[in-house]
Amino acid sequence: MSSKTASCFCGQLSIEVSGEPLGVGVCHCLACQQRTGSVFATLAAFAAPYRVSGHATEFVRTGDRGARFRFRFCPICGSNVFHTEEGDESAVSVAVGAFADPAFPPPQDSVYECRRHAWVRLPEGVAAYAQDPD
């Protein structure tokens, strides 16, 4: 099984995942916009197990439906690297940009389209949801 490593900008924090992504998506919610400093977050979900190296600072945010998400970022350079949902450690969501791989698969889903900046264009065939369909 192939593995991939994502890391922060300075390289201090990294996560190694195995296999293909369970899914790749973008989120346009205002929380993701503020968290990333971009107009959307691009995430890839991977099944456990995964291996983390380095030290992370954590931030817990409660989502719209009450789920709690534990975000991990580098305390040195501040890069967002990955997050998990509390109570569900079966998968991890990794920031696609942390892989630094322009050939990474494109997103299949786009959530919180109601908050998408009008000038953002996604590839044809991406499933769009006004909010989070889960």
Buried (B, 14 or more C-beta within 10 A) or exposed (E): EEEBBBBBBEEBBBBBBBEBBEBBBBBBBEBBBEBBEEBBBBBBBBBEEBEBEBEBEEEEEEEEEEBEBBBBBBBBEEBBBBBBBEEEEEBBBBBBBBBEEEEBEEBBBBBBBEBBEEEEEBEEEBEEBEEBEE
